[in-house]
Amino acid sequence: MPKFEIDGEKLSENPNEYLKNTFDLPVFDGDYEDIYQYLIGFYNKTLIILTKSSKVDSDLIDVFERASDYNSMVKFEIVD
């Protein structure tokens, strides 16, 4: 199962580059909806684990939650 571990501390330092590297996206300009579209297209069980969530934009957390609600293959957990 693919697993993406997102560290809110590192994310807050350089969000666009961090998300681009974490999700192995060729291009990411900061539009969280691009992350949503990417996640809802997964066909394998995938886990997204977020730590230090207090440092993360609530809009991005919303994207992860919406993607996991829409796509049953994506599971999102906050571990603080």
Steps between C-alpha positions, in 0.01 A plus 500: 500500500645838405543725801559874504633638827457875519681696769317826571824661619681431173191585298478845658856583393446459124151364426508486121836325475421267789168387352651467154773272635278305738247410234760479221315754288675631189354848559319653794415870521330503838143426390374247754229385259779347290587281800132408535472400134815294534378314809151419375655321204675234710399140435712343777460533873697805604565645843572867570637568847525858620706598803524844664167594346484832687763630255294400194258719305145388582416512128758229433365285782155545346636375165636184663170441682291557186722269296470223757121548513473485121744220432474197727854400400644807675519508878603815686626507860617782722758383752611781730 
